[in-house]
Amino acid sequence: PNGNTTHPPAKFYRVTTNSSEMKRCYCLVCIFALCVISQVGGSHFRGGTITWTPNGNTTHPYKVLFTFKLGWRRSITYCDDSVITSKRLLGGGGSWQCITGCSNNQTVSSAKMYCTSYSEIEDWSQGERSFTYIFNSDGPFTVRCVRYI
């Protein structure tokens, strides 16, 4: 009704391969789905996804690859063909933060993204980006998006 919704964290469990080169990594990453502080204002946010996969090796066994896609009202996060072609990062001062399992709400990445599509008529723009982060253990960890716009 008022567009402000708090979503419970989604839980994901992933086990890396049994490779002799990698330690067995049991990661629990809870994604507090695409929030701005603790709520999402429905007038700007259009939706999104985040995926993650262990990407470790013998040097960094707790390395994780994150990929996210976000949709926003185009008049807030402006995109057109020239923005897509220039591959300019979009977004405000938001970040992905580790809020459980890391020290002091540690920032793991900027929430800026590359615009991939838009609609002038429906007033939306969508973008995506990937980043890696090396955790200090096998978790569990909670990562969330904070203050995107």
Buried (B, 14 or more C-beta within 10 A) or exposed (E): EEEEEEEEBEEBEBEBEEEEEBEEBEBBBBBBBBBBEEBBBEEBBBEBEBEBEBBBEEEBBBBBBBEBBBBBBBEBBEBEEEBBEEEEBBBBEBBBBBBBBBEEEBBBBBBBBBBEEBEEEEEBBBBBBEBBBEBEEBBBBBBBBBEBB
